[in-house]
Amino acid sequence: QRLHRVCFQEPYRPEDHQLTVDEFWGGMDEDTPAEEGRSEPPPKTRKLQTPDGMAEADVRLQRMLAGADAPKALSTLDFQELSDVASDCLKAAETLRWVLERQHYVINQEFSSKKK
């Protein structure tokens, strides 16, 4: 319930997010010709390093749900990996907001039908 109250008091607004230079320009440097190769693929196409036997989706979910274990689970990640986790967490927060609103709607519907 506390989380629900906080989400309604201080909702996330994507328009409030200030983009970094790298986010805005997508890591492109205007001084570097486009035909020059990169040592690693752009962030969106880079393959996630996963422990043996774990699917990429499992690793992403495990990182996103680290909770109180985040200092231990995420401390070895580089900046881009942390950014990917943050992006997944923002999507989860948006999903949570919708779920909470839907729960509120369902409760109101049930309450209204009982009044009749």
Helices and strands as residue ranges (DSSP letters): H 2-9, G 14-16, H 21-25, G 43-45, H 56-64, G 67-69, H 70-74, H 79-115
